[in-house]
Structures are given as C-alpha cells and as structure tokens.
Amino acid sequence: MILTESSDAQAVVAGSAHAERLGELLRHGSARIGVVGLGYVGLPLAVALAEAGHEVVGLDADQDRLLRLGQGVDYIRGEHAALKRLLETGALRASSDAEVLGSQDAIILCVPTPLTPNREPDMSFVEAAVARVAAHLRAGQLVVLESTTYPGTTEELVLPPLLARGFTPGDSLFVAYSPERVDPGNQKFDTRNTPKIVGGLTPRCTALAQLLYARIVERVVAASAPRVAEMVKLLENIFRCVNIALVNEMALLARRMDIDIWEVIRLASTKPYGFMPFYPGPGMGGHCIPIDPFYLTWKAREYDFNTRFIELAGEVNMKMPAEVVDIVIDALGTRGKSLRGARVLVLGAAYKRDVADTRESPSLKIIELLDRRGAEVSYNDSRVPKLEVGARCFQSVALDGLAGYDCVVISTDHSEYDFERIVAESRLLVDTRNASGARDKSHVYVL
C-alpha cells in the first residue's frame, strides 16, 4: 500500500478519534516529534523533520553530543548553518530529559543495536529507550523503531512495555517499524529521495507512519507487518555482505592466479543483464553490513535453522584484514625486510570513503594486526584525528615524508588523497581499493 493522497490515509485512520487527530496533525505539519538517539540516523532525521515544519525535540544520553548540538555543531554532516537556524527558531531542540516524550505526538527510536562480545544482538539500548517512552506514554501517540534489528523485535520487545500502560494498538496507541536507509557520504541518495519502508502493527499504525515520513520522503512504501519491514533491512544488507564476500574470495584467488580482478569486474560489467558489480576491499565496516548477518543468524536458531551461507560470507569478509597484512608481508619480503620493525603507514581509518565513521572499520583491524606483529605503524585520516585500537591510542600523522615509510597501505580511498603523488613517493604501496591505478608499477601491490 502506497498512500499518495491525504484522502487515502484519512480513509484508513477513520473510526479512531486518536488516529484521526494524529493524522490531521501529521498532514498539516503541526505534530510534535521526538527523536530518541542523535547519531548518524537520528540527527539527520530530526533536522529533516524540523526543516519540514515540525517542532522536534532530540533526546540523547551523550552529554558531549548535547553540548555540541547546543552550540550549533552538526557533528554528523557538518552543515552547521542549517542546524543553527533550526535551533535559533526553536524548530529543533535537544534534551536529556525523558519527560518531554509525554508531550510528543510521534516518537522515533534511532538508538544503536551493536553486538555483544559473543557476536549476539545487544538490545540494551532499545530496551532502555522503550522503557523511557513507556514511562511517559499517553494515548494517541505513534512510536516508530528505526534501529536495525532482527525480525520480531517490534512485537516482542517494543510492544509489551507499551501495552502494559493499558493502551490498544491501532486505536489509542500506534506502533510501527521503519528501517533506516542511511548511506553516509552518498552524494546521489539522501533522506528525501530514498524510498522509506514502514510496517505497522495495524493498518492504522501503518497509515500514520506513512503520513509521518511523507513529510520528508518522496516515496513511502508499506509492509504488511513490522517483522516484514525488519527482514527487509536485513536482506538489503546481507545481500551486500554476501556479494562482497564473493568478490573478496574471487580477488584472493585471482591474485594467486596472477589475474587482475579489477579488469575482470570491469569486463563482466559490460553484460547488460544478470550481473551487478561489487568490488573487493580490506573488509567491511559501518554499523549495518558487518553486523546485520549476526542478527539474523541469531534469530534463525530459534527456528532450528542454520544460515550457513550467510555465516560463511561473514567469515570471508572478517578475514580480509589479515589477508591485507599478508600482502604487506609479501611486499616487504621482496625488499628483504620483515614486518617486525618495519615502518608502515595506513591511509584512511574510516570504514568508507569521505566519512568520519570508524565503526567496524577494517582499518582498525589492519592497524591492530600490524602493531601486534611488530610493525611501527602509523595512520593518516584528516577526518579521524585520533584512534583507539585495543589498548593503544594513535593520532593521525601528517601526510608527508612518504619515502620514509617501508610500506604505505591504502585502506580507505578518501577523495582528498593525491594518489598520483602517493604512488610516486612511496617505496612500497599496498592498494586495497584499486585507487592508485598503478598496477604496472613494480612497487605497487593491488588487492
């Protein structure tokens, strides 16, 4: 179901006074909206809703975030002027006081869903956020979870504490799930032109969630249930995980066979059907793609099902940093040097080009492995001035004196890097991103 006209939504929400009232508020942009969690998902969402005319309050337990936000610092996108304008007009404000949730018409949860040390879902942030909402819940509110999670979370984890307050889903309480689709650094797709999936507990819940997101998104598409929308998010990211694992394994084999995998991909991409290019790299990073497979494999055990294919893909991608280190060792060996005592510079700490996010970044594992095996390792990343890897703290070094390093590793291909200069000045170069375009150089080793 795609609601394209306000009358469509009006027909769906009719029959519930609470739904009709909330529907009117959402349609006219007068609904007050609370966003819980002001990270990579929550802050841009709060800004977009405030720019659309809503009165928005953002909640976060991180006092440093709240301080910077109060100073007008957009610590996610760097768009300080837009943020300051919204703060000055009162369209957006930040708070750590959960009591403000009681006065909101819609509440969107954008809290982290990391993994435990045992690689199982850590739902503590979601549980804490839901408890705060439940403590201040009132009739007629819409609660939407956006955090990436396993199918069943909305119904099994979010709903029970809310129902304990005595409200009826679809009549006096509205609950939905809408997976975030944030792609940091993407210059083509943003919040507005990326279709939004919503799945409500009832048709009214879904219709109200569609009205909410239609204020800031060009196309909102309904799922038949929250668990369907939850599975959509996992499929999207596991699709990438599996295909990246495939091309990573192909790259390792091609390297042993002295075949240029990048040429293979370029030629395969000329096929107009049945092929979609994915590219090898030093591993996977970010919050979603390296983590989502574990959410599904964990949930699958409840159904006595082993997701062997998905788990194998995760294993392939997780071993890529070690493969990069092996290439460094081989490259140094051609010069009669061992890794122990070698000066190695890693370029890029973020998990992908032109972002500052280091979550699950393969660069961290590469640095850790190099350090553990005795290399004198340094890194450069203008977006990440300092880095904690294991028990050690590193600081980004200046990008000069490249000839003084025994080996330079391109781990993240930020657009600001002058790769022609890096190739020319490096004594040995390991390129995990095919950024240098210099595989014909004897001192360049391309993954």
N, C-alpha and C positions, 0 to 999 in steps of 0.2 A: 504493500500500500504506500503510495506517494501522495501526500497532500499538496496539491498545487493551488488550491483556493481556500480562503478562510472559511467559506461555507462548508467545505468538506469536513474540516475539523469541528465546526460548530455542530454538525450532524452527529459526529461521533461522541462528543462530550455531553450532548444534550441528555437531560434526565438526572444529572447530579448537580446540585446547586454549587458545590465546591468546585467541580470541574468547569462548569460554565463561567464562574467568576474568574478562575485562574486562566482559562482560555482567553477571556477578554483582556486581562492584564498582559498576557504574553503577546497577543495580537497587536496591542497598541503600544508596546514597549514600555509599559509602566510597571511591570513586575520587578520586584526587588530580588536580586540574585546573590547568593552566597557561593563562593568558590573555595573549597577546602583543599589546601595544598597549592603553593605558589611556585612550583618548579617549572620544568620545561613544558609541561602540559597546562598547568593551572594558570600561570601568569599571562601567557598569550591569550588564553581563553577569556580570562577576566577583562583584559584590555579590549578584546574584540566586542564583548558584550556591553562594556561601558561606552565604547565608540558607537554602538548601535542605539544608544539612548537609555539603557537600563541603569538603575542605581545598583552598583555592585560593591560588595564587601569581600575582600580576600582574607582567608584565615590561614595562618601558618604558625607552627610551634618554634620555628627557627628565628630567634631574635635578631640575628645578623641580617637575615633576609628582610625582616620587617623594618629594620633601621635603614637599610639601603633603599628599600621601596619608599619609605617616608621621605627620603632625600631626593626622590625622583630618579633613582638609578634603575634602569631596566637591565638587570643582570642576566637576562636570557638573550634578548635580541639587540640590545644596545640602542634602542630607539627612545632615548631619554626625553626628547622634546614632547613626543606624543604622550608619554606616561605622565610627565609633569603637568601637562594641560589637563588631563583627566583628574589628577589629584587636586589641582587648584580649583577646579569647578565642582569638586565633590562627587563626580560621577563614579569615581573609584576611591576606595579607602581600604586600608589594611588594618587587621586586628588580630590579637591572640585570644580574645575573649569569646568563648563559645556561646555566650548568652545572646549575641547578635543573631545567631541562627534562628531563634524563635520568631524574628520579625521578617525573615526572608520568605518569599513566595516559592522560590525554587532553590535547591541546594545541589551543587555538583561536586562530587568527590573525586579529586585528582591526586591521590596520595600514592607513595611508592609501593610496589609489590616486589621486593627483592627475593633472593633465595637465601635459605639458611646455609650454614657451612656444610651441611649434608646434601645440598642441592635440592632442597624441598621448598615449597612455597612458604614464604614468611608473610602471613596475613595480619600481623600485629598492627600495621599502620591502618589498614582498612577497618579492623575491629575497633581500634581507638577512635577513628573518625566517626564510625556509625554510632558508637556509644555517646559521643558528644552531640550528634544530631538527635538521637533518641531522647536525650535528657531535656531537650528544648523543643521537641516536636509539637506542632499544633495541627489542627485539622485543615485540610486543603493544600498542604504543601506537596511539591514534586521533588523527589530525591532521585538523582541520577548518579550512578557509579561509572567512572571513565577508566579507572585503573585496569591495566592488563591483568587478566586472571584466568582461572580455569572455569569451564562450563559448570554452572550450578551455583556460583558464588552469590549472585544477587538473591536467589531464592533461599539458599541455605545459610548464608552468613549475614547478609544485609537485612533481609526482611524480618526475621524473628525478633530482633530488638525493637524494631519499629512497630510491629504488630502487638508487642507487649504493652504498648500505650493505649490499646483498645480501638485503633482505627481500622477501617475496612478498605483494602486495596481496590482502587477503581471508583470509590465513592468519596471517602473522606481522606484518603491517602493515595498518592500516586508515585510509583516506583518504576524505574527503568534502568537499562544498561546501554551505554553508548561508547564503544571502543574508541580511544584516541587514535588519531592517524597523523601524528606529528612527525615530520621528517626534517630535522634541523639542517639548515644550510640549503634546502631545496629552493631554488630561485623561480621555479615554474609553478609548484603547487603549494598553497598555503591553506589557512583555515577556511577561507571563503570558497575556493574552487575545488576543494577536496570533498567528495560526497561523504555524508555522515550517516552511519548506521545507527538505528535506535530500536531497542526491543523492550517493550513494556510488559508488566505483569498482566495487564488487561488492555483491550483496545483503547479505552480512555487514557490509560497511562501512556501508551504509545503515541496517541494523537497529541497529547500535551507536550511530550518530549519533542515531537516533530515541530510543534509551534515554537518551542524554546529555541531550537537550533536553527530554524528557518530564519531567525533574526540575523544570523551571521554566516550561514552556509547556503550556497546556491541550490544544493540538492540534498534532501534528507530522505533516506530510504528506510522503510520499516522492516524489521524482522518479526517473525511470528511469536517469538518469546525471548526473554533475556538470555537464556542458555544458548540460543542460536546465535545471537549477536556476540556472545562471549567466544563461541567457537570460531566465528568469522575472523576475529582478531588473531587467534592462534593460527588458523590456516594461512592467513596472509603472511605472517612472519615465518612460520615453519616452511612454507613454500620457498621463501628466500633462503632460509637456513639450509635446506636440503640441496637446492641448486648450487649454492655457494660451495657446499661440501663436495658436490660432484665435480665442479670445475677446479677446486683446490686439489682434489685427488688426481684429476687429469693433468694438472700442471706439474705435480710431483713426478708422475710417470713420464710426461713429455720431456721433463728436464733430464731424466735418466736416459731417454732415447735420443737426446740431442735434437728435439723438435721444439720450435718456437710456439708455445701455446697461445700467445697473443695473436700470432698470424693465423693460427687455426681458428680462433674465435672470430677474427675479422672476416675470414673467408666463409665460415659457417653462417655468419650473419647476413650474407647475401641471399640466403634462402628466404623467400617471402612468406613462408608458412611453416608451422611445426617447429620453429626454433626461436628461442629468446636468449639473447646473450647475457651471461653472468661472467664475472671476472674474478680471477684468483687474487689472493692477498695474504697478509700476515696473520689473519684470523678475523674473528667477528667481534664487534663491540657495540656499545649502546645499551640501553636498558632492555629492549624488547627481543631482538633476534637471538642473542645468545641465551636468553632466559626462558622465553616462551615454550620451547620444546619440553623443558623440565616440568612446567606447569601441566602440560597435557599428559606426559608420561606418568606423572604422579597420580593424576586423577584416573588415568586408564587402569591403574592397578585395582581400583575399587570395583572395576568391572571384569577383573581377571583377564586383562588384555595387555599384552606386551607390545609396545610400539618400537619394535626392533629397528625398523628403517629409520625412524626419526632419531633414535638414540645413537645409531651409527653415524648419522650426519653430524650430530653434536660432537662425537668423538673425533671425527676427521677435522672439524674446524678448531677444536680445542688444542690439537697437536701442532697447528701451523706455526705458532711462535717458536716451538722447538725446532721445527724444520728450518725456519729462518736462521736461527743460531747455528745450525749445522752448515748452512750455506756460508755464513761468516767464517766458520772454522775452516771450511774447504778453501775459501778465498785467501785467507791468511796463510794457509799451508802452501799455496803456490808461491808465496814470497818467503817461505822458510820461517814463518812466525807461528807461534802457538797463541791460543786465545788468552791464556794466563799472562797478564802484564800488558796485553795489547790495549792501545787507546782506541776506543770505539765511540763514535758519535751517532746517536739515534735522532733522526729528523722526524719530528711530529710525535706528540704524546696523546692527542685527541684520537677518538676512535674512527673519525672520518674527516674528510677534507673540510676546512673552513668553519669548524665549530670548536668550542672550548670544552666539550663534554668528554671526560675520560672514563666514564662508566664502562667496565668490562673491556677497556681498550687493549688490543693485543700488544700495543707498545709497552704497556706496563709489564706484561709477562716477558717480553723480549728483554727489557732492561733488567728485570729480576734474574733471568737465566744468565745473561751476560755477566752480571755482577757476581752471581753465585759461583760462576766458573772462572772467576779470577780476572776478568777484564776490567780495565779502568774506564768505566762507562760514563758518558755524559749525554745530555739530550738538549735539543732546541725546539721550542714551540712558543711563539710570541703570545699565544692565547692561554697558555698554561705556564705561568711563571714559576710555580713550584709543584713538586710531586712527591707523594709518599708512596714508596714501593717497599712492601714488607716493613722491616724495622728501620729502613733508611729514608732520609729526606734528600731529594735532589732539587736543584734550581736550574732553570733554563739558562744555558750559556749563549754567548753571542755567536752569531753565525759568521765567524771569520777564522782564519788560520786552519782551513780545512786540510791543508797539506800536512799539518802537524798530527793528524789522526792516522792510525794504521788502517782503519776502515770506517767508512760512513755508511749508515743504513737508512734508506728512505722507507719509513714505516707509515707515515701519513703524508699524502701529497698535497699539502696546502698550496693554494694558488699563488701565494706570495713568494714561494720559493723560486729562485732563478736556477732551474735545473741545468741549463747550459753551463753556467758558472760552476755548479756543484760537480758536474761531470769533469770539467776542465781542471778543477783544483784538487779533487780527491785523489789520493793514491790508490785506494781500493773503494769500490762503491757496490753495495748490495741494494738493488732496487726491487722492492716487493710490490710496487704499484704500476710498473711499466711507465713511470713518469719521466724517465730520462730520455727515452727514445734512442738509447746509445748501446744497444746490444752488440754492435760491431766493434766496440772498444774492448781491448783485451783486459782492461782493469775494471770492467763493469759486469756484474753478475745480476741477471734479471730473473726473478722468480718464474 
